[in-house]
Amino acid sequence: MTTTTPSSVQLVSDLVARVPAFRDAYHTHVFHQGGVLPHVFFWNVVQGTVDSFLGEAGDGSDWRRTLDFLEEQSRRGVLGVDEVIVTSFLGDLPAPHEPGYEIVGQLGPVLAARFLRVRPGG
């Protein structure tokens, strides 16, 4: 079961501060959801990150900055943060047959290890 925790809400706030390209998506999300739902918001993060990786993001998002941020956060070992990153980011990255799957090869060591645990077949 996924939950919203103060640490997972802070993860979203910190990500938006680090990667300003997510600000518009964040404001739209908060407006429509009536607050921050980290797992729901992270669908936007996956889409923006993969689009940036593929060179399709017209909003200036930076996939490297996003992956670096998520790697740093994953090293902290905070349960609510890890749950969002693993479930709603790594779990939602493209499948091997989908465009953008190659981003998996760019994951840092902590993210890569967790990806292999949750998606051993890719």
C-alpha positions as CSV (number, residue, x, y, z in Angstrom):
1,M,0.0,0.0,0.0
2,T,1.3,3.4,-0.8
3,T,0.9,6.3,1.5
4,T,1.5,10.0,1.6
5,T,4.1,11.0,4.3
6,P,5.6,14.3,5.2
7,S,8.9,13.0,3.7
8,S,7.3,12.1,0.4
9,V,5.6,15.5,0.2
10,Q,9.0,17.1,0.9
11,L,10.5,15.0,-1.8
12,V,8.2,16.6,-4.3
13,S,8.9,20.1,-3.0
14,D,12.6,19.5,-3.1
15,L,12.5,18.1,-6.6
16,V,10.5,21.1,-7.9
17,A,13.1,23.4,-6.3
18,R,16.0,21.5,-7.9
19,V,14.3,21.0,-11.3
20,P,12.2,24.0,-12.1
21,A,10.9,22.5,-15.3
22,F,8.4,20.6,-13.0
23,R,6.9,23.8,-11.5
24,D,4.0,24.1,-14.0
25,A,3.1,20.4,-13.6
26,Y,3.4,20.8,-9.8
27,H,1.0,23.8,-9.7
28,T,-1.5,22.1,-12.0
29,H,-1.3,18.9,-9.8
30,V,-1.9,20.8,-6.6
31,F,-4.8,22.7,-8.1
32,H,-6.5,19.5,-9.4
33,Q,-5.7,17.3,-6.4
34,G,-6.2,19.9,-3.7
35,G,-2.7,19.2,-2.4
36,V,0.4,17.1,-3.1
37,L,-0.1,13.4,-3.8
38,P,3.5,12.3,-4.4
39,H,2.7,9.0,-6.2
40,V,0.3,10.7,-8.5
41,F,2.7,13.7,-9.2
42,F,5.5,11.3,-10.0
43,W,3.8,10.2,-13.2
44,N,4.6,13.7,-14.4
45,V,8.2,13.3,-13.3
46,V,8.5,10.0,-15.2
47,Q,7.0,11.5,-18.4
48,G,9.1,14.7,-18.2
49,T,12.3,12.9,-17.4
50,V,11.9,10.4,-20.3
51,D,10.8,13.1,-22.7
52,S,13.9,15.1,-21.7
53,F,16.1,12.1,-22.2
54,L,14.6,11.6,-25.7
55,G,15.1,15.3,-26.5
56,E,11.4,15.8,-26.7
57,A,10.9,18.1,-23.7
58,G,10.1,21.6,-24.8
59,D,10.0,22.8,-21.2
60,G,13.7,22.7,-20.6
61,S,13.6,19.8,-18.1
62,D,16.9,18.1,-17.4
63,W,16.8,14.4,-17.1
64,R,20.4,14.3,-15.7
65,R,19.5,16.7,-12.9
66,T,16.4,14.7,-12.1
67,L,18.3,11.4,-12.0
68,D,21.0,12.9,-9.9
69,F,18.5,14.3,-7.4
70,L,16.7,11.0,-7.1
71,E,20.0,9.1,-6.6
72,E,20.9,11.5,-3.8
73,Q,17.5,11.1,-2.2
74,S,17.7,7.3,-2.5
75,R,21.0,7.2,-0.6
76,R,19.3,8.8,2.4
77,G,17.2,5.6,3.2
78,V,14.0,7.5,4.1
79,L,11.1,5.1,3.9
80,G,8.5,7.5,2.4
81,V,11.0,8.8,-0.1
82,D,12.2,5.4,-1.2
83,E,8.6,4.2,-1.6
84,V,7.8,7.0,-4.0
85,I,11.0,6.7,-6.0
86,V,10.8,2.9,-6.3
87,T,7.1,2.5,-6.9
88,S,6.2,5.6,-8.8
89,F,9.4,6.4,-10.7
90,L,11.5,3.2,-11.2
91,G,8.3,1.1,-11.6
92,D,6.9,3.5,-14.2
93,L,10.0,3.9,-16.4
94,P,9.6,2.6,-20.0
95,A,9.6,-1.1,-20.6
96,P,12.4,-2.6,-22.8
97,H,10.3,-2.4,-26.0
98,E,9.3,1.3,-25.3
99,P,11.0,4.5,-26.4
100,G,13.3,5.8,-23.7
101,Y,14.1,2.5,-22.0
102,E,17.8,3.3,-22.5
103,I,17.5,5.8,-19.6
104,V,17.7,2.8,-17.3
105,G,21.4,2.6,-18.3
106,Q,21.9,6.1,-16.9
107,L,20.6,5.4,-13.4
108,G,23.1,5.8,-10.6
109,P,24.3,2.8,-8.5
110,V,21.5,3.0,-5.9
111,L,18.7,3.6,-8.4
112,A,20.1,0.9,-10.7
113,A,20.2,-1.7,-7.9
114,R,16.7,-0.9,-6.8
115,F,15.5,-1.0,-10.4
116,L,16.9,-4.5,-10.8
117,R,15.1,-5.6,-7.6
118,V,11.7,-4.3,-8.6
119,R,12.0,-5.0,-12.4
120,P,14.5,-7.9,-12.8
121,G,13.4,-8.4,-16.4
122,G,13.8,-4.7,-17.2
